[in-house]
Amino acid sequence: MLVATHSDGARHLVSQHDATVENPLGFHRLIGGGVELGETHEQAILREVREELQADVVDLTFLGVVESIFGYDGELGHEIVALYAGRLHPEPALEGGTLTESDGSIVPILWRPFRDDDVSAPLYPSAANGWIRDIAARAATPGA
């Protein structure tokens, strides 16, 4: 998954999802997808971004791995996520953007502020929040 930072340094791109049993107000998810047979997780994130957003990743940096155990409409889920940071080229518009999933479904995207105390939708995988806060702190520190 990718923490795709906006050029203003104040937000990052997420996909927006409808309500679930666990999240009646919906939720946000980092951009990304699955690794296909024969590719590395780095190759997977570059491919997923190209397929879903028709964009390339600039300044791709590997952050680490997070494990996520979660509920989705009453079903238990489990994922191991290779987490990256980078910027998108071209950068999606501030409003009204979408991505296209591998099954053809269209999902809204939005630029979620790093300072997200006022955002009601939770961000997943939640285990990535520490890295996201670190990226936000570096973006807010001139010369960092």
Buried (B, 14 or more C-beta within 10 A) or exposed (E): BBBBBBEEBBBBBBBBBEEBEEBEEBBBBBBBBEBEEEEEBBEBBBBBBEEBBEBBBEEBEEBEEBEBEBEBEEEEEEBEBBBBBBBBEEBBEEEEBBBEEEEEEEBBBBBBBBEBEEBEBBBBBEBBBEBBEEBBEEBEEEEE
